Amino acid sequence: MSPQQLLSKSDVLGIQQSKNTLPPKIEPIITFSEILEKPQEIPVKHPDVSDVSVYAESAIVIDEKTLTPLFAKNPLLLQYPASTTKLATALIALQTYELSQTLTVPSNIREQSDGSSAQLLPMDVLTVKDLIYALLVGSANDAAYTLAINDPSGGYNNFISNMNQLAKNLNLSSTHFTNPIGYDESTHVTSAFDLAVLTQFALKEPFIRTIVDQTSYTFTSVSNPSKTYTVTTTNQLLGTVEGVTGVKTGWTPLAQGLLIVSVTRNDHTIIIVIANSPYRENDAKDLIEWTYRSYVWE
């Protein structure tokens, strides 16, 4: 079954920024006149730059600071998210636990988390911090399941419910989660646009921003200090393409290739989402070079 279905643009783009109200008698740190003197830099496209094409069925490039779309191809088309789901899993884990808290790997972990894995041992005890690193660096399905099943307020189902509440809070109108891993299910869907917004939100969290920039991570069992695990990034662009600082890959038979990339050059950060592509890395590299060639920030 394919989830490819175009939603109303007004449904998806209805994101509004709330206004902050200053308490009485407290002066703002930055005055309005100073804001006028130093306005927000907006990306402006060169008029003579040619278009770019990608293999992906859906793709989008946004300016991280302003959420301005810089490139779009079917950005609202429903897609299977595969392991890009784990960005939402990480955010809910941070909301649910303290980083120093310890969780027990379930005894049935092998049956519940086939595919990409950190090879966590059943009944091992690990910190939440290490599980989130394994989740985002190594795309470890067993880490995702461990984080979800241990939810203290209602277990696995409550954790998934919180993931969907997050999507609702961010106005991700195309997104619905049914598992924390990214397995293909008919109602486990998203869009390139929604993934870009989710990524922009996730990267506001310094802990996540640090993790997704790592190429490998080694951690130790709490219950068995002689046992160590090492996970390696699935993002081939980290360390090989100038300015790439994350974020997440994904692949399943139905989703095909997904790739979320954050890139910073000349102090300007962009977020690229590639969905349903046989050549996700090539698509991303082409869009990186095209974007910085095509836009100036004024």
VOGU-3710 file (C-alpha; in Angstrom, 3 decimals, decimal comma):
1> mspqqllsks> 0,000/0,000/0,000  1,346/3,425/-0,860  0,682/6,443/1,391  1,162/8,956/-1,411  -1,654/11,397/-1,051  -1,538/15,177/-1,424  -2,954/17,185/1,452  -4,353/20,699/1,388  -1,478/23,130/1,525  -3,344/25,267/4,038
11> dvlgiqqskn> -3,599/22,263/6,359  0,150/21,752/6,406  1,500/25,271/6,287  -0,642/26,640/9,105  2,234/27,185/11,476  2,100/30,397/13,454  4,640/31,732/15,871  3,247/32,710/19,254  4,058/36,213/20,519  5,996/36,550/23,735
21> tlppkiepii> 4,517/38,970/26,249  6,990/40,726/28,522  6,111/40,983/32,213  5,220/44,520/33,367  8,073/46,917/34,258  10,693/44,658/32,646  12,553/46,189/29,756  13,386/43,944/26,770  17,036/43,085/26,320  16,895/44,059/22,643
31> tfseilekpq> 14,931/47,171/21,739  12,727/47,480/18,675  15,070/50,048/17,156  17,963/47,592/17,491  15,909/44,945/15,701  15,311/47,380/12,846  19,043/48,100/12,678  19,868/44,355/12,592  16,979/42,696/10,747  16,654/38,952/10,255
41> eipvkhpdvs> 18,727/37,740/7,317  16,426/36,323/4,643  17,632/33,960/1,886  17,234/35,528/-1,555  17,608/33,519/-4,751  19,844/34,636/-7,594  17,608/35,259/-10,631  19,981/33,637/-13,113  20,546/30,280/-11,389  19,246/27,210/-13,212
51> dvsvyaesai> 16,911/24,692/-11,549  18,064/21,415/-10,030  16,471/17,972/-10,290  16,533/15,069/-7,820  15,632/11,389/-8,001  13,582/11,588/-4,803  9,816/11,479/-5,060  9,652/14,160/-2,343  12,250/16,679/-1,228  12,485/20,030/0,498
61> videktltpl> 15,181/22,479/1,545  14,453/25,071/4,227  16,425/27,824/5,900  16,686/26,624/9,493  16,348/30,044/11,097  13,308/31,329/9,183  11,730/28,088/7,862  11,805/29,684/4,411  11,442/27,003/1,686  14,383/27,152/-0,733
71> faknplllqy> 13,504/24,100/-2,836  10,492/21,822/-2,924  9,402/18,752/-4,857  6,100/17,204/-3,741  6,783/18,332/-0,151  3,269/17,468/1,084  3,075/14,003/-0,437  2,564/11,316/2,197  5,585/9,065/2,654  6,651/6,273/4,980
81> pasttklata> 9,193/7,849/7,399  11,314/4,752/8,148  14,001/5,531/10,757  13,563/9,295/10,545  10,794/8,416/13,028  13,537/8,227/15,640  13,810/12,019/15,832  10,350/12,036/17,401  11,307/9,024/19,551  14,319/10,933/20,884
91> lialqtyels> 12,271/14,041/21,653  9,682/12,053/23,614  12,430/10,179/25,449  13,898/13,512/26,552  10,447/14,577/27,693  9,859/11,301/29,574  13,161/10,575/31,309  16,208/12,158/32,905  19,401/11,470/30,940  21,026/9,798/33,955
101> qtltvpsnir> 18,047/7,510/34,503  18,606/3,800/33,834  16,320/1,496/31,852  16,278/-2,277/31,493  16,416/-3,797/28,025  13,314/-6,034/27,720  13,782/-9,786/27,668  12,065/-10,090/24,261  14,156/-7,381/22,614  15,307/-9,640/19,763
111> eqsdgssaql> 11,745/-10,407/18,643  10,580/-6,797/18,966  13,385/-4,963/17,177  14,749/-6,766/14,154  16,766/-4,794/11,611  19,264/-2,081/12,534  20,481/-2,794/16,044  23,049/-1,974/18,714  22,893/-5,670/19,747  21,683/-4,759/23,223
121> lpmdvltvkd> 21,640/-7,735/25,569  18,262/-8,711/27,054  17,865/-7,482/30,666  20,938/-5,269/30,413  20,702/-1,925/32,233  21,667/1,236/30,337  21,334/4,981/30,826  18,786/6,983/28,867  21,630/9,126/27,558  23,375/6,107/26,014
131> liyallvgsa> 20,127/4,752/24,579  19,392/8,042/22,810  22,927/8,119/21,408  22,463/4,552/20,114  19,083/5,575/18,712  20,306/8,568/16,698  23,920/7,666/15,865  23,457/3,973/15,127  19,737/4,062/14,302  19,344/1,247/16,818
141> ndaaytlain> 15,876/-0,293/16,743  16,491/-2,059/20,046  17,249/1,291/21,709  14,007/2,741/20,318  11,933/-0,139/21,640  13,638/-0,030/25,042  12,892/3,685/25,401  9,244/3,192/24,460  8,408/0,066/26,451  9,768/1,533/29,696
151> dpsggynnfi> 7,508/4,601/29,661  6,538/4,964/33,363  3,140/6,555/32,664  1,617/3,902/30,465  4,249/1,872/28,708  4,617/1,484/24,963  1,166/2,760/23,960  1,514/5,907/26,029  4,910/6,612/24,478  3,416/6,366/20,959
161> snmnqlaknl> 0,507/8,563/22,047  2,995/11,192/23,179  4,775/11,010/19,812  1,478/11,777/18,094  0,767/14,598/20,541  4,140/16,067/19,607  3,170/15,911/15,932  -0,100/17,647/16,741  1,634/20,348/18,795  3,992/21,082/15,891
171> nlssthftnp> 1,095/21,173/13,376  2,548/18,222/11,480  -0,704/17,607/9,636  0,665/14,792/7,465  2,260/12,837/10,308  0,990/9,889/12,344  3,113/7,422/14,303  2,267/3,819/15,180  5,712/2,665/16,368  8,941/4,272/17,697
181> igydesthvt> 11,234/2,588/15,174  9,929/3,415/11,714  8,569/0,060/10,579  6,287/0,248/7,535  2,640/0,387/8,559  -0,192/1,872/6,533  -0,900/4,635/9,055  2,720/5,326/10,019  3,242/8,265/7,655  4,685/11,730/7,269
191> safdlavltq> 5,770/14,188/4,552  9,037/15,869/3,591  7,662/19,177/4,847  6,679/17,732/8,220  10,093/16,118/8,635  11,764/19,472/7,941  9,671/21,169/10,640  10,279/18,296/13,080  14,024/18,521/12,429  14,100/22,287/12,906
201> falkepfirt> 12,383/21,781/16,263  14,649/18,886/17,296  17,818/20,841/16,522  16,779/23,495/19,033  17,664/20,880/21,655  21,477/21,136/22,171  21,728/17,501/23,262  20,186/16,255/20,005  22,230/18,691/17,913  25,384/17,263/19,497
211> ivdqtsytft> 24,383/13,631/18,969  23,460/13,814/15,284  26,888/15,274/14,478  28,720/12,183/15,805  30,099/9,488/13,519  30,380/6,864/16,280  29,663/6,346/19,962  30,810/3,811/22,549  29,003/3,222/25,834  29,124/0,820/28,774
221> svsnpsktyt> 26,503/-1,296/30,478  25,513/-0,101/33,950  24,797/-3,610/35,202  27,882/-5,146/33,587  30,759/-2,605/33,355  32,862/-5,044/31,343  30,294/-4,933/28,526  30,654/-2,111/25,988  28,688/-1,278/22,862  29,743/0,745/19,819
231> vtttnqllgt> 27,418/2,239/17,236  28,427/3,920/13,961  26,553/6,563/12,031  24,457/5,618/9,030  24,891/9,137/7,588  27,537/8,869/4,872  27,737/12,649/4,444  29,039/13,299/7,962  32,749/14,034/7,766  32,798/13,834/3,979
241> vegvtgvktg> 30,769/16,855/2,816  31,667/20,370/3,946  29,405/21,754/6,631  27,226/18,674/7,217  26,251/18,403/10,896  23,545/15,684/10,862  20,838/14,495/10,962  19,173/11,125/10,247  18,828/8,399/7,632  16,046/5,946/6,937
251> wtplaqglli> 15,305/2,994/4,682  12,619/0,320/4,457  11,295/-1,633/1,471  8,267/0,646/1,134  9,861/3,923/2,218  12,990/3,435/0,124  15,757/5,929/0,918  15,234/8,859/3,278  17,832/11,335/4,418  17,591/14,427/6,606
261> vsvtrndhti> 20,666/16,651/6,403  21,619/19,805/8,268  24,371/21,889/6,711  26,070/25,067/7,924  28,181/27,198/5,618  29,071/30,860/6,113  27,013/30,866/9,341  23,829/29,908/7,476  22,169/26,568/8,208  19,812/24,717/5,906
271> iivianspyr> 17,797/21,551/6,462  17,307/19,120/3,573  14,806/16,271/3,532  14,990/13,556/0,873  12,147/11,004/0,818  11,619/7,914/-1,331  14,860/8,095/-3,285  17,101/5,366/-4,713  20,035/7,807/-4,505  19,448/9,746/-1,309
281> endakdliew> 23,086/10,802/-0,738  23,526/12,041/-4,312  20,247/13,949/-4,109  21,321/15,590/-0,863  24,765/16,548/-2,170  23,250/18,065/-5,303  20,805/20,117/-3,228  23,523/21,290/-0,838  25,693/22,663/-3,622  22,738/24,093/-5,559
291> tyrsyvwe> 21,301/25,873/-2,510  24,491/27,646/-1,466  25,172/28,522/-5,097  21,644/29,805/-5,641  20,939/31,827/-2,488  22,428/34,747/-0,611  21,255/35,848/2,829  20,345/39,549/2,940
//
